Amino acid sequence: MKQLLYCVLALIFTPALFASEMPLNMTEGVTAISEQVYSLHMIILYICCAIGLVVFGVMIYAMINHRKSKGAVAANFHESTKVEILWTVVPFIILIIMAIPATKTLIAMEDPSNADLTIKITGSQWKWHYSYFNQDVEFYSLMSTPREQIEGTEAKGEHYLLEVDKPLVLPINRKVRFLMTSEDVIHSWWVPAFAVKKDANPGFINEAWTRIDKPGVYRGQCAELCGKDHGFMPIVVEAVSEEDFDKWLIAQQQQATNAAAEAEAALSKTLGMDELMAQGEQIYLARCAACHQPNGAGLPGVFPSLIGSPIIKGAVSGHIDIVLHGKPGTAMQAFAKQLTATEIAAVVTYERNAWGNNSGDTVQAADVSSSGSDPAASADTPAVPVTLPAELPDAEQAASTVTQAVEDVSAAVLDDLSMDELMAKGEKVYMVKCVACHQAAGTGLPGAFPSLIASPIITGPVADHLEIVINGKPGTAMQAFSSQLTPQELAAVITYERNAWGNDSGDTVQASDVDGHGK
C-alpha cells in the first residue's frame, strides 16, 4: 500500500520538479532581471510543491492508515495551544522565506537610475511611438501583418500578429530606461524576454528599464484591453551590438534629413487623381481601416461612417484639419506627425472619392502644408516690414538686402515682451512641451519627475534655470530644448515656471537673455 502511495505522489509532483525543462513554463529571458524573475518563479514553485507534498502526504497517509475499517478511533480533544502556535508560526516563516527574494527582485526591477539611453514610449490606438531622448530619432511602429492573413484569405505567417513595420532598435550591454505614457486609453508595454511589463497611462509617466545580454529579435504585445483591436498592437525589439546601434542612429538621423528634403520637394509636385487614389487606398487600409472599416462604413455608435458624411461633403480644409490635428475627446488621432503632406493629401483625396462619395476633389501636398500652418504661431511672430528695392543692380546689393532682412527678423524675435505676454506664451509652451512630465499643476510625479513648485531650480539663479532648459540634464529625462524652441519661447516658459503655481518670483526672462546665455 505504501509503495502505491509513493508512486501516486511521484506522478503528482515529478512534473513540477522538472518544470524548468517544460516548454510551457516561464522562459529565462535575455536580461539579468528576467533571469532573477525566472529564479524567483522557480523558488516559489518549489516551495509550493513542498507545501503541497507535506499537506497532501499527511492527508493521504491519515486517510489510509487511520480509516475506520482498520479500527482506528478518533482522538477526542477540542483544541491544542501547541497546534495553534505551530500553524501560525510555520506559515509566517514560509512567507518570510518567500518575501526575501521577491523583495530583492522587485527593488531591482524598479531601479532605472544611471541609464545609458532613455526612450519615451507612447501608446495609442493601436500603435506605439518611440522617441530616443537627445538623439533626434522618433518613429511610429505599426503591425505589419497583411490584412489578407487577418481576414483568413491567406495562410498565416510565422509571426502572425507579432510583426511590425519598424521595430524598436536597442543596443546590448547598455542600460535602457523606458518612460511610458499614452495618448488615449490605458495600454501596457510587455516584452516577456525582458521581464518588462508596464502600464502606459494617459497623463502619467511610468518607468521601467532593461539591459539586454544577447542580440536578437524579441517580440511582445500590448497586455491591456485597450479597445476592439487590442490584439493588433504588437511590439518587436531588435537588439544589436553597440557598434551597430550607433551606426543605426546615424542612418536614422540621415533618413530624417532626407525625408524632410523629400517632403519639401513634394510640395511643388502635382499628382493625378489615379496616383492619389492608389496611394490613398494603401494609407487608408494601413492607418484608418481599423476604425472606419475597409468599406468606409465605420462602426455605428463607435466610429462614424465616411460614406456621405458631413466631413466628406464639407469643405476640403475642414477634412484636412481633422486628419492633421485629430478631434479632442474622440478616438480620432492627429496624423500630422505620422504621415507626410503627400500621404495626407492622398488619403483625403481617397476618402472624398471612394465608396460612392465621388466628390471629384483632388488634394495636393501644398494644400496640406498651407492648411497645417499654425495660426497661433503666426500671430505670435512679429511682423517685420522689409522694403526691397524695385530693382537690384547687382548680386552684392541683393545679398546685402537679404542679410539686412534676416537681421531685422532676428532682432524682432529677440524683442522684449511684458510679463503678461511672457506668461501667456509660456503657458502655451509648457502645456505642449513640459506637462507630460511635470504635470499641469507643476507638481511633477514623486519619484520620477520633480515638482516645480518652489524647487531649487525655480528659487535659484535664473542662469541655472536657463542652463537646464536649454541644455537638459544628462542621465535624466530632462531633454535639451535649445533645438526645439525659439529663444522667445524658452524665455516665456522659464518666466512662466518661475511665476506660476504660487512661485511668484517676479523674474522676467527675455529672448536676449536666452540668446546671450553661455556666451
C-alpha positions as CSV (number, residue, x, y, z in Angstrom):
1,M,0.0,0.0,0.0
2,K,2.8,2.4,0.9
3,Q,4.5,1.7,-2.4
4,L,1.3,2.6,-4.3
5,L,1.1,5.8,-2.2
6,Y,4.7,6.8,-3.1
7,C,4.0,6.1,-6.8
8,V,1.0,8.3,-6.8
9,L,2.9,11.2,-5.1
10,A,5.7,10.8,-7.6
11,L,3.3,11.1,-10.5
12,I,1.8,14.2,-9.0
13,F,4.9,16.1,-8.1
14,T,7.5,15.0,-10.7
15,P,6.3,17.4,-13.4
16,A,6.8,20.4,-11.1
17,L,10.4,19.3,-10.2
18,F,11.3,19.3,-13.9
19,A,9.3,22.4,-14.8
20,S,12.4,24.3,-15.9
21,E,12.6,21.9,-18.9
22,M,9.0,22.2,-19.9
23,P,8.1,24.3,-23.0
24,L,5.0,25.9,-21.3
25,N,7.0,27.2,-18.3
26,M,8.2,30.7,-17.9
27,T,11.3,31.4,-20.0
28,E,14.6,32.7,-18.6
29,G,14.7,35.7,-21.0
30,V,17.8,37.6,-22.1
31,T,18.4,40.1,-19.3
32,A,19.7,39.8,-15.7
33,I,16.3,40.9,-14.4
34,S,14.4,38.3,-16.4
35,E,16.7,35.7,-15.0
36,Q,16.0,36.9,-11.5
37,V,12.3,36.8,-12.2
38,Y,12.6,33.3,-13.5
39,S,14.7,32.2,-10.5
40,L,12.1,33.7,-8.2
41,H,9.3,31.9,-10.0
42,M,11.1,28.6,-9.7
43,I,11.8,29.1,-6.0
44,I,8.2,29.9,-5.2
45,L,7.1,26.9,-7.4
46,Y,9.3,24.5,-5.5
47,I,8.2,25.9,-2.1
48,C,4.5,25.5,-3.1
49,C,5.3,21.9,-4.3
50,A,7.0,21.1,-1.0
51,I,4.0,22.5,1.0
52,G,1.6,20.5,-1.2
53,L,3.7,17.4,-0.8
54,V,3.7,17.7,3.0
55,V,0.0,18.7,3.4
56,F,-1.4,16.1,0.9
57,G,1.1,13.5,2.0
58,V,-0.2,13.8,5.6
59,M,-3.8,13.8,4.5
60,I,-3.4,10.7,2.3
61,Y,-1.4,8.9,5.0
62,A,-4.0,9.7,7.6
63,M,-6.9,8.5,5.4
64,I,-5.1,5.2,4.6
65,N,-3.7,4.3,8.0
66,H,-6.4,5.8,10.2
67,R,-9.5,4.7,8.4
68,K,-12.5,3.2,10.3
69,S,-12.1,-0.2,8.6
70,K,-8.8,-0.7,10.3
71,G,-10.4,0.0,13.7
72,A,-8.9,3.5,14.1
73,V,-10.6,5.5,16.9
74,A,-10.5,9.3,16.5
75,A,-8.8,11.3,19.3
76,N,-11.1,13.2,21.5
77,F,-9.7,16.7,22.0
78,H,-11.1,20.2,21.4
79,E,-8.1,22.4,20.9
80,S,-4.3,22.5,21.4
81,T,-2.2,25.6,22.1
82,K,0.8,23.9,20.6
83,V,-1.0,23.2,17.3
84,E,-2.4,26.8,17.2
85,I,1.1,28.2,17.6
86,L,2.6,25.8,15.1
87,W,0.2,26.5,12.3
88,T,0.6,30.3,12.8
89,V,4.4,30.4,13.1
90,V,5.2,27.9,10.3
91,P,3.2,29.8,7.6
92,F,4.7,33.1,8.8
93,I,8.2,31.7,8.4
94,I,7.4,30.3,5.0
95,L,6.1,33.8,3.9
96,I,9.2,35.5,5.2
97,I,11.4,33.0,3.2
98,M,9.3,33.8,0.1
99,A,9.3,37.5,0.7
100,I,13.1,38.0,0.9
101,P,14.0,37.0,-2.8
102,A,10.7,38.6,-4.0
103,T,11.6,41.9,-2.4
104,K,15.1,41.9,-3.8
105,T,13.8,41.2,-7.3
106,L,11.1,43.9,-7.1
107,I,13.6,46.5,-5.9
108,A,16.0,45.7,-8.8
109,M,13.1,45.9,-11.3
110,E,12.2,49.4,-10.1
111,D,15.7,50.9,-10.3
112,P,16.1,52.8,-13.7
113,S,18.9,55.0,-12.4
114,N,22.2,55.6,-14.3
115,A,20.7,54.7,-17.7
116,D,22.8,55.0,-20.8
117,L,19.8,55.6,-23.0
118,T,16.3,56.9,-22.4
119,I,13.4,56.1,-24.7
120,K,9.9,57.5,-24.4
121,I,7.2,55.0,-25.3
122,T,3.7,56.4,-26.1
123,G,0.8,54.1,-26.8
124,S,-2.2,55.0,-28.9
125,Q,-4.9,53.0,-30.6
126,W,-3.3,50.9,-32.0
127,K,0.4,51.7,-32.4
128,W,3.5,52.6,-30.4
129,H,5.5,55.7,-30.8
130,Y,9.2,55.6,-29.8
131,S,11.3,58.7,-29.1
132,Y,15.0,58.4,-28.4
133,F,15.9,61.3,-26.0
134,N,18.7,63.6,-27.1
135,Q,19.1,61.6,-30.4
136,D,16.6,63.4,-32.6
137,V,15.1,60.0,-33.6
138,E,11.5,59.1,-33.3
139,F,9.0,57.0,-35.2
140,Y,5.7,55.1,-35.0
141,S,5.7,51.3,-35.0
142,L,2.6,49.6,-36.5
143,M,1.6,46.0,-37.0
144,S,2.6,44.8,-40.5
145,T,0.7,41.5,-40.7
146,P,-1.2,41.6,-44.0
147,R,-4.9,42.1,-43.8
148,E,-5.4,39.1,-46.0
149,Q,-4.0,36.9,-43.3
150,I,-6.2,38.6,-40.7
151,E,-9.3,38.0,-42.8
152,G,-8.3,34.4,-43.5
153,T,-7.8,34.7,-47.3
154,E,-4.1,33.9,-47.0
155,A,-2.2,31.4,-44.8
156,K,-0.9,32.9,-41.6
157,G,2.8,33.7,-41.4
158,E,5.3,32.6,-38.8
159,H,4.9,35.8,-36.7
160,Y,1.2,36.3,-37.3
161,L,0.1,39.5,-35.4
162,L,3.6,39.8,-33.9
163,E,5.3,41.7,-36.7
164,V,5.7,45.5,-37.2
165,D,6.9,47.8,-39.9
166,K,9.6,49.5,-37.8
167,P,11.0,47.6,-34.7
168,L,12.4,49.3,-31.7
169,V,16.2,49.0,-32.0
170,L,18.2,48.8,-28.8
171,P,21.9,48.2,-28.0
172,I,23.0,45.2,-26.0
173,N,25.1,45.7,-22.8
174,R,23.7,49.2,-22.2
175,K,21.1,50.1,-19.6
176,V,18.0,51.4,-21.3
177,R,15.4,53.4,-19.4
178,F,11.8,53.5,-20.6
179,L,9.3,56.3,-19.9
180,M,5.8,55.1,-20.8
181,T,2.7,57.1,-21.3
182,S,-0.4,57.1,-23.5
183,E,-2.3,59.4,-25.8
184,D,-5.8,58.0,-25.3
185,V,-6.6,54.9,-23.2
186,I,-4.5,52.6,-20.9
187,H,-2.0,50.4,-22.8
188,S,0.6,48.0,-21.4
189,W,4.1,47.5,-23.0
190,W,5.1,43.9,-22.4
191,V,8.1,42.0,-23.7
192,P,8.4,38.7,-21.8
193,A,12.1,38.2,-22.8
194,F,13.0,41.3,-20.9
195,A,10.6,40.8,-17.9
196,V,9.2,44.3,-18.7
197,K,5.5,44.8,-18.4
198,K,4.4,48.3,-17.5
199,D,1.1,50.2,-18.0
200,A,1.1,53.3,-20.2
201,N,-1.5,55.6,-18.7
202,P,-2.7,58.9,-20.3
203,G,-1.4,61.9,-18.3
204,F,1.1,59.9,-16.4
205,I,4.7,58.6,-16.9
206,N,5.7,55.1,-15.7
207,E,9.3,53.9,-15.7
208,A,11.0,50.6,-16.5
209,W,14.4,49.6,-17.7
210,T,16.3,46.7,-19.3
211,R,19.8,45.7,-20.2
212,I,19.9,43.1,-22.9
213,D,22.6,40.5,-22.9
214,K,22.1,38.7,-26.3
215,P,21.5,40.2,-29.8
216,G,18.3,39.0,-31.5
217,V,14.7,39.9,-32.2
218,Y,12.3,39.8,-29.3
219,R,8.5,40.1,-29.5
220,G,5.7,41.2,-27.2
221,Q,2.4,42.9,-27.4
222,C,0.0,45.3,-25.6
223,A,-1.1,43.4,-22.4
224,E,-4.0,45.8,-21.6
225,L,-7.5,45.5,-23.1
226,C,-7.2,48.9,-25.0
227,G,-10.1,48.6,-27.5
228,K,-11.5,46.4,-30.2
229,D,-8.2,46.0,-32.0
230,H,-6.2,45.3,-28.8
231,G,-4.8,42.1,-30.3
232,F,-3.3,44.1,-33.3
233,M,-0.8,46.1,-31.2
234,P,2.4,44.1,-31.2
235,I,5.9,45.0,-30.0
236,V,9.1,44.0,-31.8
237,V,12.5,44.8,-30.4
238,E,15.7,44.3,-32.4
239,A,18.8,44.1,-30.1
240,V,22.0,44.8,-31.9
241,S,25.7,45.3,-30.9
242,E,26.7,48.7,-29.6
243,E,28.6,49.5,-32.8
244,D,25.6,48.5,-35.0
245,F,23.3,50.6,-32.8
246,D,25.5,53.7,-33.2
247,K,25.5,53.2,-37.0
248,W,21.7,52.7,-37.0
249,L,21.3,56.0,-35.1
250,I,23.4,57.9,-37.7
251,A,21.4,56.2,-40.5
252,Q,18.1,57.2,-38.9
253,Q,19.2,60.8,-38.5
254,Q,20.2,60.9,-42.1
255,Q,16.9,59.3,-43.2
256,A,15.0,62.0,-41.2
257,T,17.0,64.7,-43.0
258,N,16.4,63.1,-46.4
259,A,12.7,62.7,-45.6
260,A,12.4,66.4,-44.7
261,A,14.0,67.3,-48.0
262,E,11.7,65.0,-49.9
263,A,8.7,66.4,-48.2
264,E,9.8,69.9,-49.1
265,A,10.3,68.9,-52.7
266,A,6.9,67.2,-52.8
267,L,5.1,70.5,-52.0
268,S,5.8,71.6,-55.6
269,K,4.5,68.4,-57.2
270,T,1.0,67.9,-58.6
271,L,-0.2,64.3,-58.6
272,G,-3.0,63.0,-60.8
273,M,-6.3,61.6,-59.4
274,D,-5.2,58.0,-60.2
275,E,-1.9,58.4,-58.3
276,L,-3.6,60.0,-55.3
277,M,-6.3,57.3,-55.2
278,A,-3.8,54.4,-55.4
279,Q,-1.6,55.8,-52.7
280,G,-4.5,57.0,-50.6
281,E,-6.1,53.5,-50.6
282,Q,-2.8,52.0,-49.3
283,I,-2.6,54.5,-46.5
284,Y,-6.3,54.2,-45.6
285,L,-6.1,50.4,-45.3
286,A,-3.0,50.7,-43.1
287,R,-4.0,53.6,-40.9
288,C,-7.7,54.2,-41.0
289,A,-9.5,50.9,-41.8
290,A,-9.2,49.6,-38.2
291,C,-11.8,52.2,-37.1
292,H,-13.7,53.3,-40.2
293,Q,-13.6,49.8,-41.8
294,P,-12.2,49.0,-45.3
295,N,-15.5,49.9,-46.9
296,G,-15.8,53.3,-45.0
297,A,-18.9,52.3,-43.2
298,G,-17.4,52.7,-39.7
299,L,-18.9,51.1,-36.6
300,P,-22.3,52.5,-35.7
301,G,-22.1,54.2,-32.3
302,V,-18.4,53.9,-32.1
303,F,-16.6,55.1,-35.3
304,P,-18.6,57.3,-37.8
305,S,-19.2,56.2,-41.4
306,L,-17.2,58.1,-44.1
307,I,-19.9,57.5,-46.7
308,G,-21.6,60.8,-47.4
309,S,-20.5,62.2,-44.0
310,P,-20.5,65.9,-43.3
311,I,-16.7,65.9,-43.2
312,I,-16.5,64.3,-46.6
313,K,-19.2,66.5,-48.1
314,G,-17.9,69.7,-46.4
315,A,-15.0,72.0,-47.1
316,V,-11.7,70.3,-48.0
317,S,-9.9,72.5,-45.5
318,G,-12.1,71.0,-42.7
319,H,-11.3,67.5,-43.8
320,I,-7.6,68.2,-43.9
321,D,-7.7,69.9,-40.5
322,I,-9.3,66.9,-38.7
323,V,-6.8,64.4,-40.3
324,L,-3.9,66.7,-39.4
325,H,-4.9,67.6,-35.8
326,G,-7.4,64.9,-34.8
327,K,-10.5,65.6,-32.8
328,P,-10.1,66.0,-29.0
329,G,-12.3,63.8,-26.8
330,T,-12.6,61.2,-29.5
331,A,-10.5,58.3,-30.9
332,M,-9.6,60.4,-33.9
333,Q,-5.9,60.9,-33.7
334,A,-3.7,63.7,-35.1
335,F,-1.8,62.4,-38.1
336,A,0.4,65.5,-38.7
337,K,3.5,63.7,-37.3
338,Q,2.6,60.3,-38.5
339,L,2.1,61.0,-42.3
340,T,3.8,63.3,-44.8
341,A,1.9,66.0,-46.5
342,T,1.7,63.9,-49.7
343,E,0.3,60.9,-47.8
344,I,-2.3,63.1,-46.1
345,A,-3.3,64.6,-49.4
346,A,-3.6,61.2,-50.9
347,V,-5.8,59.7,-48.1
348,V,-8.0,62.8,-48.0
349,T,-8.5,62.5,-51.8
350,Y,-9.2,58.8,-51.5
351,E,-11.8,59.3,-48.7
352,R,-13.6,62.1,-50.7
353,N,-13.9,59.9,-53.8
354,A,-14.2,56.3,-52.6
355,W,-17.3,54.3,-51.7
356,G,-19.5,56.4,-54.0
357,N,-18.6,59.7,-52.5
358,N,-17.2,60.8,-55.9
359,S,-16.6,64.4,-54.9
360,G,-14.1,64.9,-57.7
361,D,-11.8,66.8,-55.3
362,T,-8.0,66.3,-55.6
363,V,-5.9,67.4,-52.7
364,Q,-2.2,68.2,-53.2
365,A,0.7,68.3,-50.6
366,A,0.8,72.1,-51.0
367,D,-2.8,72.2,-49.8
368,V,-2.0,70.2,-46.7
369,S,1.1,72.3,-46.0
370,S,-0.8,75.6,-46.1
371,S,-3.7,74.1,-44.0
372,G,-1.2,72.8,-41.4
373,S,0.3,76.2,-40.7
374,D,-0.2,77.2,-37.1
375,P,-2.3,80.4,-36.9
376,A,-1.3,80.9,-33.3
377,A,2.3,80.7,-34.1
378,S,1.9,83.2,-37.0
379,A,0.0,85.6,-34.7
380,D,2.8,85.4,-32.1
381,T,5.5,86.1,-34.7
382,P,6.1,89.8,-35.0
383,A,5.6,91.3,-38.4
384,V,8.8,92.9,-39.7
385,P,8.3,95.4,-42.5
386,V,11.1,94.8,-45.0
387,T,11.3,97.1,-48.0
388,L,13.0,95.7,-51.0
389,P,14.2,97.9,-53.9
390,A,12.3,97.7,-57.1
391,E,15.5,96.8,-59.0
392,L,18.6,95.1,-57.8
393,P,21.6,96.4,-59.7
394,D,23.9,93.5,-58.7
395,A,24.2,90.3,-56.7
396,E,26.2,92.1,-54.0
397,Q,23.4,94.5,-53.3
398,A,20.9,91.6,-53.3
399,A,22.9,89.7,-50.7
400,S,23.2,92.8,-48.6
401,T,19.4,93.3,-48.7
402,V,18.7,89.7,-47.7
403,T,21.2,89.9,-44.9
404,Q,19.6,93.1,-43.6
405,A,16.1,91.4,-43.7
406,V,17.4,88.4,-41.7
407,E,18.9,90.8,-39.1
408,D,15.6,92.6,-38.9
409,V,13.7,89.4,-38.3
410,S,16.2,88.2,-35.7
411,A,16.0,91.5,-33.9
412,A,12.2,91.3,-33.8
413,V,12.3,87.8,-32.5
414,L,14.6,89.0,-29.6
415,D,12.3,91.9,-28.7
416,D,11.4,92.2,-25.1
417,L,7.9,91.1,-24.0
418,S,5.8,92.2,-21.0
419,M,5.2,89.9,-18.1
420,D,1.6,89.2,-19.3
421,E,2.8,88.4,-22.8
422,L,5.6,86.1,-21.4
423,M,3.2,84.3,-19.1
424,A,0.6,83.7,-21.8
425,K,3.1,82.4,-24.3
426,G,4.9,80.4,-21.6
427,E,1.8,78.7,-20.5
428,K,1.1,77.5,-24.1
429,V,4.7,76.2,-24.5
430,Y,4.6,74.5,-21.1
431,M,1.3,72.7,-21.8
432,V,2.7,71.3,-25.0
433,K,6.3,70.5,-24.1
434,C,6.5,70.1,-20.3
435,V,3.2,69.0,-18.9
436,A,3.6,65.3,-19.6
437,C,6.4,65.0,-17.0
438,H,5.8,67.9,-14.6
439,Q,2.0,67.9,-14.8
440,A,-0.4,70.8,-15.4
441,A,-0.1,71.9,-11.8
442,G,3.7,71.8,-11.7
443,T,3.6,69.1,-9.1
444,G,5.6,66.5,-11.1
445,L,5.4,62.8,-10.3
446,P,7.1,61.9,-7.0
447,G,10.0,59.6,-7.5
448,A,10.0,60.1,-11.3
449,F,9.8,63.8,-12.2
450,P,10.5,66.7,-9.7
451,S,7.9,69.2,-8.6
452,L,8.5,72.7,-10.0
453,I,6.7,74.4,-7.0
454,A,9.4,76.2,-5.0
455,S,12.0,73.8,-6.3
456,P,15.8,74.6,-6.1
457,I,15.9,75.4,-9.8
458,I,12.9,77.8,-9.6
459,T,14.1,79.6,-6.5
460,G,17.8,79.6,-7.6
461,P,19.6,81.8,-10.1
462,V,17.9,82.4,-13.5
463,A,21.1,81.3,-15.2
464,D,20.8,77.8,-13.7
465,H,17.2,77.6,-14.9
466,L,18.3,78.7,-18.4
467,E,21.0,76.1,-18.4
468,I,18.9,73.1,-17.6
469,V,16.1,74.1,-20.0
470,I,18.5,74.9,-22.9
471,N,21.0,72.0,-22.5
472,G,19.0,69.5,-20.5
473,K,20.4,67.3,-17.7
474,P,22.4,64.2,-18.7
475,G,21.3,60.9,-17.0
476,T,17.7,62.1,-16.5
477,A,14.6,62.5,-18.6
478,M,15.2,66.3,-18.9
479,Q,15.8,67.0,-22.5
480,A,17.7,69.8,-24.2
481,F,15.2,72.3,-25.7
482,S,17.7,74.5,-27.4
483,S,16.9,73.0,-30.8
484,Q,13.1,72.5,-30.1
485,L,12.1,76.1,-29.0
486,T,12.9,79.6,-30.2
487,P,14.7,82.0,-27.7
488,Q,11.4,83.8,-27.2
489,E,9.6,80.5,-26.4
490,L,12.4,79.4,-24.0
491,A,12.3,82.8,-22.3
492,A,8.5,82.6,-22.0
493,V,8.4,79.1,-20.5
494,I,11.1,79.9,-17.9
495,T,9.2,83.1,-16.9
496,Y,6.0,81.1,-16.6
497,E,7.6,78.4,-14.4
498,R,9.2,81.0,-12.1
499,N,5.9,82.7,-11.6
500,A,3.1,80.1,-11.8
501,W,1.6,77.9,-9.1
502,G,2.5,80.4,-6.3
503,N,6.2,80.6,-7.2
504,D,5.7,84.4,-7.8
505,S,9.4,85.2,-8.2
506,G,8.7,88.3,-10.2
507,D,11.5,87.3,-12.6
508,T,11.0,88.1,-16.3
509,V,13.3,86.4,-18.8
510,Q,13.7,87.8,-22.3
511,A,14.8,86.2,-25.6
512,S,18.0,88.3,-25.4
513,D,18.9,86.6,-22.1
514,V,18.5,83.2,-23.8
515,D,20.5,84.2,-26.8
516,G,23.3,85.5,-24.6
517,H,23.4,82.5,-22.3
518,G,26.7,80.7,-22.3
519,K,28.4,83.3,-24.5
